[in-house]
Amino acid sequence: MNDFFCTALEDRIPRPDLVFLFNIILAFLALPALISLSLGEYKFRSPRLSWFTRLRRWSFLTAKIALLLPAVFFVALDLAYLPPAFTPSSAQSIQRVAWF
């Protein structure tokens, strides 16, 4: 009667979170070479911003990154392990490409 065959994700890949952290570190190292980061279009010699404005901008950027990372993590897991035809090594390759 039990037609489900379930295996834990830990049995298929060893510690996917460590691989994800490694890929995030690589992505943040490659970030300055790929794009330029600016906090908007402002004058070259604009007056110094208040601490509240700077705190608000950096907290917004931190919140966006904190919401984006779990979404990327779980979407890559879904892409890699949703079809059962993939072998564990090909699934890990799909994860690495999707995470980066």
Jmol script that loads the backbone (N, CA, C; Angstrom):
load data "model"
ATOM      1  N   MET A   1       0.816  -1.190   0.000  1.00  0.00           N
ATOM      2  CA  MET A   1       0.000   0.000   0.000  1.00  0.00           C
ATOM      3  C   MET A   1       0.863   1.259   0.000  1.00  0.00           C
ATOM      4  N   ASN A   2       2.028   1.187   0.563  1.00  0.00           N
ATOM      5  CA  ASN A   2       2.893   2.362   0.635  1.00  0.00           C
ATOM      6  C   ASN A   2       3.691   2.479  -0.671  1.00  0.00           C
ATOM      7  N   ASP A   3       3.262   3.372  -1.572  1.00  0.00           N
ATOM      8  CA  ASP A   3       3.887   3.525  -2.876  1.00  0.00           C
ATOM      9  C   ASP A   3       4.943   4.613  -2.908  1.00  0.00           C
ATOM     10  N   PHE A   4       5.160   5.290  -1.814  1.00  0.00           N
ATOM     11  CA  PHE A   4       6.109   6.399  -1.797  1.00  0.00           C
ATOM     12  C   PHE A   4       7.494   5.892  -1.443  1.00  0.00           C
ATOM     13  N   PHE A   5       8.468   6.365  -2.179  1.00  0.00           N
ATOM     14  CA  PHE A   5       9.860   6.061  -1.886  1.00  0.00           C
ATOM     15  C   PHE A   5      10.537   7.378  -1.537  1.00  0.00           C
ATOM     16  N   CYS A   6      10.818   7.576  -0.285  1.00  0.00           N
ATOM     17  CA  CYS A   6      11.372   8.850   0.167  1.00  0.00           C
ATOM     18  C   CYS A   6      12.774   8.640   0.713  1.00  0.00           C
ATOM     19  N   THR A   7      13.651   9.539   0.337  1.00  0.00           N
ATOM     20  CA  THR A   7      14.994   9.564   0.908  1.00  0.00           C
ATOM     21  C   THR A   7      15.267  10.974   1.390  1.00  0.00           C
ATOM     22  N   ALA A   8      16.038  11.055   2.431  1.00  0.00           N
ATOM     23  CA  ALA A   8      16.386  12.365   2.964  1.00  0.00           C
ATOM     24  C   ALA A   8      17.358  13.061   2.025  1.00  0.00           C
ATOM     25  N   LEU A   9      17.297  14.371   2.007  1.00  0.00           N
ATOM     26  CA  LEU A   9      18.201  15.138   1.161  1.00  0.00           C
ATOM     27  C   LEU A   9      19.650  14.972   1.608  1.00  0.00           C
ATOM     28  N   GLU A  10      19.853  14.747   2.885  1.00  0.00           N
ATOM     29  CA  GLU A  10      21.212  14.540   3.397  1.00  0.00           C
ATOM     30  C   GLU A  10      21.838  13.262   2.856  1.00  0.00           C
ATOM     31  N   ASP A  11      20.990  12.279   2.502  1.00  0.00           N
ATOM     32  CA  ASP A  11      21.505  11.041   1.925  1.00  0.00           C
ATOM     33  C   ASP A  11      21.964  11.237   0.480  1.00  0.00           C
ATOM     34  N   ARG A  12      21.360  12.182  -0.208  1.00  0.00           N
ATOM     35  CA  ARG A  12      21.700  12.400  -1.617  1.00  0.00           C
ATOM     36  C   ARG A  12      22.910  13.302  -1.783  1.00  0.00           C
ATOM     37  N   ILE A  13      23.023  14.343  -0.968  1.00  0.00           N
ATOM     38  CA  ILE A  13      24.173  15.240  -1.061  1.00  0.00           C
ATOM     39  C   ILE A  13      24.666  15.557   0.342  1.00  0.00           C
ATOM     40  N   PRO A  14      25.959  15.646   0.516  1.00  0.00           N
ATOM     41  CA  PRO A  14      26.478  15.990   1.838  1.00  0.00           C
ATOM     42  C   PRO A  14      26.466  17.503   2.052  1.00  0.00           C
ATOM     43  N   ARG A  15      25.708  17.957   2.975  1.00  0.00           N
ATOM     44  CA  ARG A  15      25.663  19.350   3.426  1.00  0.00           C
ATOM     45  C   ARG A  15      25.482  20.353   2.288  1.00  0.00           C
ATOM     46  N   PRO A  16      24.291  20.479   1.733  1.00  0.00           N
ATOM     47  CA  PRO A  16      24.088  21.438   0.643  1.00  0.00           C
ATOM     48  C   PRO A  16      24.260  22.881   1.094  1.00  0.00           C
ATOM     49  N   ASP A  17      24.088  23.143   2.387  1.00  0.00           N
ATOM     50  CA  ASP A  17      24.241  24.508   2.863  1.00  0.00           C
ATOM     51  C   ASP A  17      25.692  24.977   2.802  1.00  0.00           C
ATOM     52  N   LEU A  18      26.658  24.072   3.001  1.00  0.00           N
ATOM     53  CA  LEU A  18      28.061  24.463   2.904  1.00  0.00           C
ATOM     54  C   LEU A  18      28.463  24.757   1.463  1.00  0.00           C
ATOM     55  N   VAL A  19      27.933  23.991   0.534  1.00  0.00           N
ATOM     56  CA  VAL A  19      28.196  24.265  -0.873  1.00  0.00           C
ATOM     57  C   VAL A  19      27.578  25.607  -1.257  1.00  0.00           C
ATOM     58  N   PHE A  20      26.393  25.892  -0.729  1.00  0.00           N
ATOM     59  CA  PHE A  20      25.727  27.162  -1.002  1.00  0.00           C
ATOM     60  C   PHE A  20      26.535  28.334  -0.448  1.00  0.00           C
ATOM     61  N   LEU A  21      27.047  28.207   0.765  1.00  0.00           N
ATOM     62  CA  LEU A  21      27.854  29.283   1.337  1.00  0.00           C
ATOM     63  C   LEU A  21      29.131  29.516   0.535  1.00  0.00           C
ATOM     64  N   PHE A  22      29.743  28.442   0.058  1.00  0.00           N
ATOM     65  CA  PHE A  22      30.931  28.582  -0.776  1.00  0.00           C
ATOM     66  C   PHE A  22      30.595  29.331  -2.064  1.00  0.00           C
ATOM     67  N   ASN A  23      29.467  29.004  -2.687  1.00  0.00           N
ATOM     68  CA  ASN A  23      29.069  29.690  -3.907  1.00  0.00           C
ATOM     69  C   ASN A  23      28.711  31.150  -3.657  1.00  0.00           C
ATOM     70  N   ILE A  24      28.132  31.454  -2.524  1.00  0.00           N
ATOM     71  CA  ILE A  24      27.815  32.841  -2.193  1.00  0.00           C
ATOM     72  C   ILE A  24      29.104  33.640  -2.009  1.00  0.00           C
ATOM     73  N   ILE A  25      30.095  33.054  -1.365  1.00  0.00           N
ATOM     74  CA  ILE A  25      31.379  33.737  -1.203  1.00  0.00           C
ATOM     75  C   ILE A  25      32.013  34.003  -2.564  1.00  0.00           C
ATOM     76  N   LEU A  26      31.965  33.013  -3.454  1.00  0.00           N
ATOM     77  CA  LEU A  26      32.495  33.209  -4.805  1.00  0.00           C
ATOM     78  C   LEU A  26      31.728  34.302  -5.556  1.00  0.00           C
ATOM     79  N   ALA A  27      30.428  34.335  -5.400  1.00  0.00           N
ATOM     80  CA  ALA A  27      29.625  35.346  -6.087  1.00  0.00           C
ATOM     81  C   ALA A  27      29.941  36.745  -5.567  1.00  0.00           C
ATOM     82  N   PHE A  28      30.115  36.892  -4.251  1.00  0.00           N
ATOM     83  CA  PHE A  28      30.437  38.210  -3.709  1.00  0.00           C
ATOM     84  C   PHE A  28      31.857  38.637  -4.080  1.00  0.00           C
ATOM     85  N   LEU A  29      32.758  37.681  -4.277  1.00  0.00           N
ATOM     86  CA  LEU A  29      34.094  38.031  -4.744  1.00  0.00           C
ATOM     87  C   LEU A  29      34.082  38.453  -6.211  1.00  0.00           C
ATOM     88  N   ALA A  30      33.218  37.851  -7.002  1.00  0.00           N
ATOM     89  CA  ALA A  30      33.125  38.202  -8.417  1.00  0.00           C
ATOM     90  C   ALA A  30      32.271  39.435  -8.662  1.00  0.00           C
ATOM     91  N   LEU A  31      31.497  39.861  -7.698  1.00  0.00           N
ATOM     92  CA  LEU A  31      30.572  40.973  -7.862  1.00  0.00           C
ATOM     93  C   LEU A  31      31.243  42.273  -8.301  1.00  0.00           C
ATOM     94  N   PRO A  32      32.351  42.713  -7.694  1.00  0.00           N
ATOM     95  CA  PRO A  32      32.952  43.975  -8.148  1.00  0.00           C
ATOM     96  C   PRO A  32      33.479  43.927  -9.577  1.00  0.00           C
ATOM     97  N   ALA A  33      33.856  42.774 -10.057  1.00  0.00           N
ATOM     98  CA  ALA A  33      34.352  42.656 -11.425  1.00  0.00           C
ATOM     99  C   ALA A  33      33.214  42.654 -12.443  1.00  0.00           C
ATOM    100  N   LEU A  34      32.023  42.275 -12.022  1.00  0.00           N
ATOM    101  CA  LEU A  34      30.916  42.145 -12.960  1.00  0.00           C
ATOM    102  C   LEU A  34      30.047  43.390 -13.069  1.00  0.00           C
ATOM    103  N   ILE A  35      29.777  44.048 -11.947  1.00  0.00           N
ATOM    104  CA  ILE A  35      28.905  45.222 -11.966  1.00  0.00           C
ATOM    105  C   ILE A  35      29.475  46.291 -11.064  1.00  0.00           C
ATOM    106  N   SER A  36      29.016  47.502 -11.266  1.00  0.00           N
ATOM    107  CA  SER A  36      29.403  48.580 -10.367  1.00  0.00           C
ATOM    108  C   SER A  36      28.221  48.884  -9.450  1.00  0.00           C
ATOM    109  N   LEU A  37      28.494  49.025  -8.197  1.00  0.00           N
ATOM    110  CA  LEU A  37      27.445  49.301  -7.220  1.00  0.00           C
ATOM    111  C   LEU A  37      27.421  50.789  -6.913  1.00  0.00           C
ATOM    112  N   SER A  38      26.260  51.376  -7.020  1.00  0.00           N
ATOM    113  CA  SER A  38      26.087  52.763  -6.606  1.00  0.00           C
ATOM    114  C   SER A  38      24.741  52.872  -5.922  1.00  0.00           C
ATOM    115  N   LEU A  39      24.653  53.791  -5.037  1.00  0.00           N
ATOM    116  CA  LEU A  39      23.394  53.974  -4.312  1.00  0.00           C
ATOM    117  C   LEU A  39      22.576  55.090  -4.944  1.00  0.00           C
ATOM    118  N   GLY A  40      22.426  55.062  -6.229  1.00  0.00           N
ATOM    119  CA  GLY A  40      21.606  56.043  -6.928  1.00  0.00           C
ATOM    120  C   GLY A  40      22.448  57.042  -7.698  1.00  0.00           C
ATOM    121  N   GLU A  41      21.762  57.884  -8.453  1.00  0.00           N
ATOM    122  CA  GLU A  41      22.420  58.919  -9.250  1.00  0.00           C
ATOM    123  C   GLU A  41      22.424  60.216  -8.450  1.00  0.00           C
ATOM    124  N   TYR A  42      23.575  60.591  -7.957  1.00  0.00           N
ATOM    125  CA  TYR A  42      23.706  61.789  -7.153  1.00  0.00           C
ATOM    126  C   TYR A  42      24.831  62.640  -7.705  1.00  0.00           C
ATOM    127  N   LYS A  43      24.861  63.887  -7.290  1.00  0.00           N
ATOM    128  CA  LYS A  43      25.917  64.797  -7.703  1.00  0.00           C
ATOM    129  C   LYS A  43      27.263  64.284  -7.208  1.00  0.00           C
ATOM    130  N   PHE A  44      28.308  64.714  -7.906  1.00  0.00           N
ATOM    131  CA  PHE A  44      29.648  64.264  -7.529  1.00  0.00           C
ATOM    132  C   PHE A  44      30.015  64.760  -6.130  1.00  0.00           C
ATOM    133  N   ARG A  45      29.709  65.993  -5.825  1.00  0.00           N
ATOM    134  CA  ARG A  45      30.025  66.580  -4.519  1.00  0.00           C
ATOM    135  C   ARG A  45      28.756  66.860  -3.723  1.00  0.00           C
ATOM    136  N   SER A  46      27.965  65.847  -3.491  1.00  0.00           N
ATOM    137  CA  SER A  46      26.741  66.042  -2.727  1.00  0.00           C
ATOM    138  C   SER A  46      27.092  66.199  -1.242  1.00  0.00           C
ATOM    139  N   PRO A  47      26.254  66.902  -0.496  1.00  0.00           N
ATOM    140  CA  PRO A  47      26.529  67.044   0.937  1.00  0.00           C
ATOM    141  C   PRO A  47      26.455  65.701   1.652  1.00  0.00           C
ATOM    142  N   ARG A  48      27.143  65.611   2.750  1.00  0.00           N
ATOM    143  CA  ARG A  48      27.191  64.365   3.498  1.00  0.00           C
ATOM    144  C   ARG A  48      25.794  64.016   4.008  1.00  0.00           C
ATOM    145  N   LEU A  49      25.410  62.768   3.813  1.00  0.00           N
ATOM    146  CA  LEU A  49      24.089  62.304   4.217  1.00  0.00           C
ATOM    147  C   LEU A  49      24.034  62.092   5.721  1.00  0.00           C
ATOM    148  N   SER A  50      22.846  62.215   6.260  1.00  0.00           N
ATOM    149  CA  SER A  50      22.694  61.997   7.695  1.00  0.00           C
ATOM    150  C   SER A  50      22.859  60.512   8.010  1.00  0.00           C
ATOM    151  N   TRP A  51      23.122  60.210   9.272  1.00  0.00           N
ATOM    152  CA  TRP A  51      23.332  58.824   9.673  1.00  0.00           C
ATOM    153  C   TRP A  51      22.057  58.019   9.503  1.00  0.00           C
ATOM    154  N   PHE A  52      20.901  58.676   9.684  1.00  0.00           N
ATOM    155  CA  PHE A  52      19.631  57.964   9.534  1.00  0.00           C
ATOM    156  C   PHE A  52      19.409  57.541   8.088  1.00  0.00           C
ATOM    157  N   THR A  53      19.739  58.410   7.142  1.00  0.00           N
ATOM    158  CA  THR A  53      19.566  58.080   5.729  1.00  0.00           C
ATOM    159  C   THR A  53      20.518  56.968   5.315  1.00  0.00           C
ATOM    160  N   ARG A  54      21.752  57.045   5.763  1.00  0.00           N
ATOM    161  CA  ARG A  54      22.711  55.988   5.452  1.00  0.00           C
ATOM    162  C   ARG A  54      22.286  54.662   6.075  1.00  0.00           C
ATOM    163  N   LEU A  55      21.837  54.693   7.313  1.00  0.00           N
ATOM    164  CA  LEU A  55      21.376  53.483   7.981  1.00  0.00           C
ATOM    165  C   LEU A  55      20.165  52.885   7.270  1.00  0.00           C
ATOM    166  N   ARG A  56      19.257  53.737   6.844  1.00  0.00           N
ATOM    167  CA  ARG A  56      18.067  53.269   6.142  1.00  0.00           C
ATOM    168  C   ARG A  56      18.432  52.611   4.809  1.00  0.00           C
ATOM    169  N   ARG A  57      19.365  53.203   4.071  1.00  0.00           N
ATOM    170  CA  ARG A  57      19.770  52.627   2.785  1.00  0.00           C
ATOM    171  C   ARG A  57      20.477  51.295   2.962  1.00  0.00           C
ATOM    172  N   TRP A  58      21.391  51.223   3.915  1.00  0.00           N
ATOM    173  CA  TRP A  58      22.120  49.970   4.122  1.00  0.00           C
ATOM    174  C   TRP A  58      21.220  48.881   4.695  1.00  0.00           C
ATOM    175  N   SER A  59      20.256  49.254   5.534  1.00  0.00           N
ATOM    176  CA  SER A  59      19.337  48.247   6.061  1.00  0.00           C
ATOM    177  C   SER A  59      18.404  47.736   4.963  1.00  0.00           C
ATOM    178  N   PHE A  60      18.021  48.597   4.025  1.00  0.00           N
ATOM    179  CA  PHE A  60      17.198  48.144   2.910  1.00  0.00           C
ATOM    180  C   PHE A  60      17.977  47.171   2.029  1.00  0.00           C
ATOM    181  N   LEU A  61      19.241  47.471   1.745  1.00  0.00           N
ATOM    182  CA  LEU A  61      20.068  46.562   0.964  1.00  0.00           C
ATOM    183  C   LEU A  61      20.259  45.228   1.686  1.00  0.00           C
ATOM    184  N   THR A  62      20.484  45.267   2.981  1.00  0.00           N
ATOM    185  CA  THR A  62      20.640  44.049   3.771  1.00  0.00           C
ATOM    186  C   THR A  62      19.356  43.219   3.767  1.00  0.00           C
ATOM    187  N   ALA A  63      18.219  43.882   3.870  1.00  0.00           N
ATOM    188  CA  ALA A  63      16.942  43.157   3.857  1.00  0.00           C
ATOM    189  C   ALA A  63      16.699  42.505   2.498  1.00  0.00           C
ATOM    190  N   LYS A  64      17.052  43.192   1.422  1.00  0.00           N
ATOM    191  CA  LYS A  64      16.880  42.592   0.094  1.00  0.00           C
ATOM    192  C   LYS A  64      17.762  41.361  -0.069  1.00  0.00           C
ATOM    193  N   ILE A  65      18.995  41.439   0.381  1.00  0.00           N
ATOM    194  CA  ILE A  65      19.897  40.287   0.275  1.00  0.00           C
ATOM    195  C   ILE A  65      19.413  39.145   1.158  1.00  0.00           C
ATOM    196  N   ALA A  66      18.939  39.475   2.357  1.00  0.00           N
ATOM    197  CA  ALA A  66      18.457  38.440   3.279  1.00  0.00           C
ATOM    198  C   ALA A  66      17.211  37.737   2.744  1.00  0.00           C
ATOM    199  N   LEU A  67      16.403  38.407   1.968  1.00  0.00           N
ATOM    200  CA  LEU A  67      15.232  37.768   1.371  1.00  0.00           C
ATOM    201  C   LEU A  67      15.569  37.031   0.081  1.00  0.00           C
ATOM    202  N   LEU A  68      16.590  37.474  -0.609  1.00  0.00           N
ATOM    203  CA  LEU A  68      16.952  36.854  -1.876  1.00  0.00           C
ATOM    204  C   LEU A  68      17.694  35.532  -1.693  1.00  0.00           C
ATOM    205  N   LEU A  69      18.576  35.446  -0.715  1.00  0.00           N
ATOM    206  CA  LEU A  69      19.397  34.249  -0.539  1.00  0.00           C
ATOM    207  C   LEU A  69      18.593  32.982  -0.256  1.00  0.00           C
ATOM    208  N   PRO A  70      17.614  32.988   0.656  1.00  0.00           N
ATOM    209  CA  PRO A  70      16.827  31.762   0.840  1.00  0.00           C
ATOM    210  C   PRO A  70      16.023  31.377  -0.402  1.00  0.00           C
ATOM    211  N   ALA A  71      15.537  32.379  -1.140  1.00  0.00           N
ATOM    212  CA  ALA A  71      14.787  32.070  -2.356  1.00  0.00           C
ATOM    213  C   ALA A  71      15.680  31.379  -3.381  1.00  0.00           C
ATOM    214  N   VAL A  72      16.891  31.875  -3.555  1.00  0.00           N
ATOM    215  CA  VAL A  72      17.826  31.261  -4.497  1.00  0.00           C
ATOM    216  C   VAL A  72      18.197  29.854  -4.036  1.00  0.00           C
ATOM    217  N   PHE A  73      18.417  29.676  -2.751  1.00  0.00           N
ATOM    218  CA  PHE A  73      18.772  28.366  -2.205  1.00  0.00           C
ATOM    219  C   PHE A  73      17.706  27.328  -2.511  1.00  0.00           C
ATOM    220  N   PHE A  74      16.455  27.646  -2.223  1.00  0.00           N
ATOM    221  CA  PHE A  74      15.394  26.655  -2.382  1.00  0.00           C
ATOM    222  C   PHE A  74      14.975  26.458  -3.838  1.00  0.00           C
ATOM    223  N   VAL A  75      15.085  27.489  -4.665  1.00  0.00           N
ATOM    224  CA  VAL A  75      14.788  27.313  -6.088  1.00  0.00           C
ATOM    225  C   VAL A  75      15.826  26.392  -6.730  1.00  0.00           C
ATOM    226  N   ALA A  76      17.095  26.565  -6.363  1.00  0.00           N
ATOM    227  CA  ALA A  76      18.133  25.688  -6.908  1.00  0.00           C
ATOM    228  C   ALA A  76      17.937  24.247  -6.440  1.00  0.00           C
ATOM    229  N   LEU A  77      17.521  24.052  -5.199  1.00  0.00           N
ATOM    230  CA  LEU A  77      17.224  22.694  -4.736  1.00  0.00           C
ATOM    231  C   LEU A  77      16.066  22.085  -5.517  1.00  0.00           C
ATOM    232  N   ASP A  78      15.050  22.896  -5.780  1.00  0.00           N
ATOM    233  CA  ASP A  78      13.918  22.395  -6.562  1.00  0.00           C
ATOM    234  C   ASP A  78      14.336  22.043  -7.980  1.00  0.00           C
ATOM    235  N   LEU A  79      15.155  22.867  -8.599  1.00  0.00           N
ATOM    236  CA  LEU A  79      15.602  22.581  -9.956  1.00  0.00           C
ATOM    237  C   LEU A  79      16.438  21.306 -10.020  1.00  0.00           C
ATOM    238  N   ALA A  80      17.257  21.096  -9.020  1.00  0.00           N
ATOM    239  CA  ALA A  80      18.180  19.968  -9.051  1.00  0.00           C
ATOM    240  C   ALA A  80      17.514  18.647  -8.678  1.00  0.00           C
ATOM    241  N   TYR A  81      16.600  18.657  -7.741  1.00  0.00           N
ATOM    242  CA  TYR A  81      16.063  17.392  -7.216  1.00  0.00           C
ATOM    243  C   TYR A  81      14.604  17.146  -7.533  1.00  0.00           C
ATOM    244  N   LEU A  82      13.981  18.011  -8.293  1.00  0.00           N
ATOM    245  CA  LEU A  82      12.589  17.760  -8.656  1.00  0.00           C
ATOM    246  C   LEU A  82      12.469  16.602  -9.648  1.00  0.00           C
ATOM    247  N   PRO A  83      13.220  16.608 -10.761  1.00  0.00           N
ATOM    248  CA  PRO A  83      13.163  15.426 -11.631  1.00  0.00           C
ATOM    249  C   PRO A  83      13.997  14.288 -11.053  1.00  0.00           C
ATOM    250  N   PRO A  84      13.432  13.120 -10.882  1.00  0.00           N
ATOM    251  CA  PRO A  84      14.209  12.016 -10.282  1.00  0.00           C
ATOM    252  C   PRO A  84      15.221  11.392 -11.238  1.00  0.00           C
ATOM    253  N   ALA A  85      15.257  11.845 -12.498  1.00  0.00           N
ATOM    254  CA  ALA A  85      16.155  11.230 -13.474  1.00  0.00           C
ATOM    255  C   ALA A  85      17.606  11.686 -13.307  1.00  0.00           C
ATOM    256  N   PHE A  86      17.816  12.797 -12.601  1.00  0.00           N
ATOM    257  CA  PHE A  86      19.176  13.305 -12.443  1.00  0.00           C
ATOM    258  C   PHE A  86      19.956  12.447 -11.453  1.00  0.00           C
ATOM    259  N   THR A  87      21.212  12.228 -11.752  1.00  0.00           N
ATOM    260  CA  THR A  87      22.097  11.563 -10.805  1.00  0.00           C
ATOM    261  C   THR A  87      22.525  12.587  -9.762  1.00  0.00           C
ATOM    262  N   PRO A  88      23.015  12.140  -8.611  1.00  0.00           N
ATOM    263  CA  PRO A  88      23.443  13.114  -7.584  1.00  0.00           C
ATOM    264  C   PRO A  88      24.544  14.054  -8.062  1.00  0.00           C
ATOM    265  N   SER A  89      25.456  13.581  -8.883  1.00  0.00           N
ATOM    266  CA  SER A  89      26.521  14.472  -9.349  1.00  0.00           C
ATOM    267  C   SER A  89      25.994  15.518 -10.329  1.00  0.00           C
ATOM    268  N   SER A  90      25.071  15.138 -11.213  1.00  0.00           N
ATOM    269  CA  SER A  90      24.505  16.134 -12.124  1.00  0.00           C
ATOM    270  C   SER A  90      23.595  17.105 -11.377  1.00  0.00           C
ATOM    271  N   ALA A  91      22.924  16.632 -10.348  1.00  0.00           N
ATOM    272  CA  ALA A  91      22.085  17.525  -9.542  1.00  0.00           C
ATOM    273  C   ALA A  91      22.947  18.552  -8.812  1.00  0.00           C
ATOM    274  N   GLN A  92      24.102  18.131  -8.316  1.00  0.00           N
ATOM    275  CA  GLN A  92      24.997  19.084  -7.660  1.00  0.00           C
ATOM    276  C   GLN A  92      25.534  20.104  -8.647  1.00  0.00           C
ATOM    277  N   SER A  93      25.799  19.700  -9.859  1.00  0.00           N
ATOM    278  CA  SER A  93      26.259  20.645 -10.880  1.00  0.00           C
ATOM    279  C   SER A  93      25.172  21.660 -11.207  1.00  0.00           C
ATOM    280  N   ILE A  94      23.946  21.211 -11.301  1.00  0.00           N
ATOM    281  CA  ILE A  94      22.830  22.126 -11.552  1.00  0.00           C
ATOM    282  C   ILE A  94      22.689  23.105 -10.400  1.00  0.00           C
ATOM    283  N   GLN A  95      22.841  22.618  -9.181  1.00  0.00           N
ATOM    284  CA  GLN A  95      22.760  23.505  -8.020  1.00  0.00           C
ATOM    285  C   GLN A  95      23.845  24.566  -8.056  1.00  0.00           C
ATOM    286  N   ARG A  96      25.063  24.169  -8.347  1.00  0.00           N
ATOM    287  CA  ARG A  96      26.173  25.127  -8.348  1.00  0.00           C
ATOM    288  C   ARG A  96      25.978  26.217  -9.386  1.00  0.00           C
ATOM    289  N   VAL A  97      25.516  25.840 -10.549  1.00  0.00           N
ATOM    290  CA  VAL A  97      25.279  26.845 -11.596  1.00  0.00           C
ATOM    291  C   VAL A  97      24.127  27.756 -11.210  1.00  0.00           C
ATOM    292  N   ALA A  98      23.063  27.206 -10.683  1.00  0.00           N
ATOM    293  CA  ALA A  98      21.911  28.022 -10.292  1.00  0.00           C
ATOM    294  C   ALA A  98      22.236  28.933  -9.126  1.00  0.00           C
ATOM    295  N   TRP A  99      23.024  28.468  -8.192  1.00  0.00           N
ATOM    296  CA  TRP A  99      23.374  29.303  -7.045  1.00  0.00           C
ATOM    297  C   TRP A  99      24.285  30.451  -7.438  1.00  0.00           C
ATOM    298  N   PHE A 100      25.221  30.181  -8.348  1.00  0.00           N
ATOM    299  CA  PHE A 100      26.142  31.246  -8.737  1.00  0.00           C
ATOM    300  C   PHE A 100      25.428  32.276  -9.586  1.00  0.00           C
TER     301      PHE A 100
END
end "model"
wireframe off; spacefill off
backbone 0.3
color backbone group
